[in-house]
Amino acid sequence: MNYFYCMTKFYSFIKTAILSTIYFYYRISNKANKKVLIKSELGEYKYRNIRVPSRIFTPLTSSKKPMGNLSVMIGIFQEADFQYCLIYDVFVKSIYRRRHIAEKLIISAIKFLRKEKYNSVIAIIRIHNKASIDLFEKMGFEIVKEEDLFSYERKEVLHFKEPVLVARYSITNDEK
């Protein structure tokens, strides 16, 4: 039991040391600032018996290996005069983190949604995911208090079992 605990701690330390070395290498080699190819493809999100079209953004390495993904789906509770989308499943593999890849994914998604003439995009984030909350705030999303949620946002939140926050970004009001 004690041996197992020590080996687990040792492997954890080795993993941290290796990842730190890789992060340091990318920081000094300036690879973090290089352009990232982002592949965009159609997907589908199944909600109960409804199939909702989605768009999957995948950042690729120079050897075309995926580094993570971000998915955008059309909001399920659309209103006639207001079209919104939902960002979900933002993920960057641990070896590629700290290179602003998630920011580049969000920027790509917003550019795509602007081109498609959507009014707004929301991201539903787990309350305990501080890194995601900070990322979306940095990208210009507004964290919305529960009492300030729009009706469609309230409906989207109801599908989550764990406590979540809503981050809102108005595409029609930005000037980029």
N, C-alpha and C positions, 0 to 999 in steps of 0.2 A: 504494500500500500504506500509506504513512504517512498520507495524506489520509483513507483509509478508517478507520484506527485512530483518528485525531483526531475524526472525525465520530461514530464509535461511542461514544467517551468523552463527547462533547458531548451526544448524545441520552440517554445514560444519566444524565448530570448533570441534564438538563432533566426527565426522568421522575422522578428522586428529588426534585427541587425541587417539582414539582407535587404529588406524593403527600404530601410534608411539609406543604405549604400546606393541603391538604385535611384531613389529620390534625389540624393545628392548629385549623382552622376548627371541626371537629366537637368538639374538646376544649373550646374556649371557648364554643361555642353550646349545650353540654350535650345535644346530640343523642345522644351515646354512651349516656346513661342512660335514654333513652326506650324504651318497650316495642317489641319487635320481633314482628311477626306471623310465626308459624312454621306453614307448611302441612305437613300430614302425609298421605302417600298410600302406598298399597300398591305394592310393586314385586316384582321377582323376580330372584334371583341364580342364574345357571346355573353349576353346578360339575360338570364332566365331563358325565354324562348325567342328573344330578339337578337338578331345579328346586326351589330353596329360596325360600320366601316372605320378603320383606324389607319394611322400612318405610323410606321416604325422608322426611327432615325438611328442609324448604327455608325459610330465612328470606327474607322478602319486604320490599321497600322500601314506602313509602307509596303508590307508584305500581304496586305488585304485581310489581316486577322481582326476580328471584332474586338473592340476595347470596352464595350458596354452597349447600352441602348436607352432610348427614350421613346415612349409611345404617346400618341395623341389620338383621342377618339372624339367623335362628334358627341356633344352632350345628349343624353337620352331624353331630357325634359325640355326640348326646344320650344320656343315661343315663336309665333308667326313673324314678328318684326325684330326679333333679337336672336342672333345665332351665336352660340358659344361652343368651345371645345374644352376638353379636359386632358391635362397632362397627367400621365401616370407611368409607373414603372421606370423611373429614372435610375439608372445603374451604371457605374463605371467600375471595372475590375480593379481590385486593390493595387495591382502592380502599375496601373496607369493613372492613379489618382494624383492630385496636386499638380496637374498639368492644364487646368482650366477646361477640361474636356466636357464636363457637365454644362459649363457656361456656353460653350460652343454649340452643344446640342440644343439648349434652350433657345439660343439666338436663331439657329436654323429652323426650329419649330415655329417661332414667332414670325420669321420671314415668310415661311410657307403659309401660315394662317392669314397673314396680312394680304398675301397675293390671292388667297382664296376668299377674301372679303368677309372674314369673321369679325364680330364685334369685340369678343372678349375670350380670354382663356383663363381657366382656373386650375389650380393644382391642389390636390387634397393630400395633406402631409400628416404623418403620425406625430402626435404631440411631443413624443420623446426624441424625435429625430432632429436634433439641434443643427446638425450640419446642413440638412435640407432646408430648414427654416432660414438659416443664414444665407444660403445660396439663393433662394428665391427672393429674399429681401434685397440682396445685392443686385439681382437682375431687374429690380424695379417692381416686383410684385408687392401688393399690399396685403398684409395679414389681416383678415377680417374677423372681428369679434362675432360671437355667436348671435347676438341680438341684431347685428347689422347684415346678416346673410339674406340674399335674395331668395325667393321661393324655390327657384330651380337649384340653387346651391344647397339649400336645406334638404331637398329631396335626394341630391347626390350623396350627401353626408350620411343619410339614414342607412345606406347600404354597408357601412363599415362597422365592424364589431368593436374595434378598439377606438379610443378617443383620437380625433383628428382635428386639424386646423384647415381653413381654406385660405389659399393665397390667390388673389385676383389681379389680373393684368388687363387693362383696357387697350385693345389693339387700335381701336378707332381714334383714341385720344393721343397716342404716341406720335412722335414726329420723325421717326427714323425711316 
